[in-house]
Amino acid sequence: MLGLKAGIIGLGVGERHIPGYQADPRCQVAALCDSDPTKLAEVAARHPGPRTTCDAADILNDPAIGVVSIASHDNDHCKQVLAAIAAGKHIFVEKPLCLLDSEFDAIAGALAANPHIKLSSNLILRRTPRFIELRRRIQAGEMGTPYYMEGDYDYGRVHKILTGWRAGIPFYSVVHGGAIHLIDLLLWLTGGRVVEAFAYGNRIAAEGTPFRHDDLVAALLKFEDGKTAKVTANFPSVVPHHHRLSVYGTQATFEQSHTGAAYFHSRDPAAMPEAVTDAYPGAAKGDMLPSFIAHVLDNGEPEVTKSNVLDAMAVSLAIQRSLASGQPEKIRYAVS
């Protein structure tokens, strides 16, 4: 008898969740959902067996389904997360968890009232071997004390915001939809806590197109211990999709650009940097699901905890508030 039935809502990136669930023999993908019947039929043909539906409520209201993947359009995430919590289902949600402060408060409150519900998100950069090694070095003190970091989300897929669903929904945030990966990565690498954010943005590249929101956002983050970070969401970048990262420590510096990565151990211009050969990105979209299933069935520790999801979202929302206010904004973390 299979121990856990899963439903997947949204079959763009959600299709790549299927092998993640199938990796645990105790889990069965029981239902697939997409609002586009053509896409639903195409995915079902590649993955026969699960029942199919165009209505997310068919999955959210099914008492036989114990865990749900939410990979729908961003503006549907909040209502589907809240419905899953109300139905007693565990949740694996693609970023972002939500779009607005009011939605964040509603989700945080629902989770606090239902502590048995397990929730995680596909913040996949934590699975990159190159960043796993960087985190090990930071924790071991090999970098000294980190004092400044830069994380750039170079999207390199501008057509997706100009012609896809992102251009059609009432509100789309390149911070929530992209830079949140770097926000979470910096929090995970350092174990730090951001207390304030200040941001600027523009839509110069999207001028004259259907996309109505900032397509470039740059934010400064102030950490509780005094270190500083810069994070950008650069959706119209004329480069391939990439995550540029720099971590400056008192003893060493890590830099990853489009041309490679290296550790610098000296200020001497004649000193050769240490080349990085660890894989990047080195992870698939469904790779985090086995640890989440073990969290659900065995109460093991997930790679991304509920608190991790809420903390990264809180920082992202503060950046969005700063864009609107033109002022630094305090991070409003969920009350634990």
PyMOL commands that set and color helices and strands:
alter all, ss='L'
color gray80, all
select helices_A, chain A and resi 13-22+37-46+56-60+74-86+101-113+124-127+129-139+159-162+165-168+174-190+289-298+306-325
alter helices_A, ss='H'
color red, helices_A
select strands_A, chain A and resi 4-9+27-33+51-53+67-70+90-93+119-121+146-154+194-202+216-223+228-234+242-249+253-257+260-264+274-275+329-330
alter strands_A, ss='S'
color yellow, strands_A
deselect
rebuild
show_as cartoon
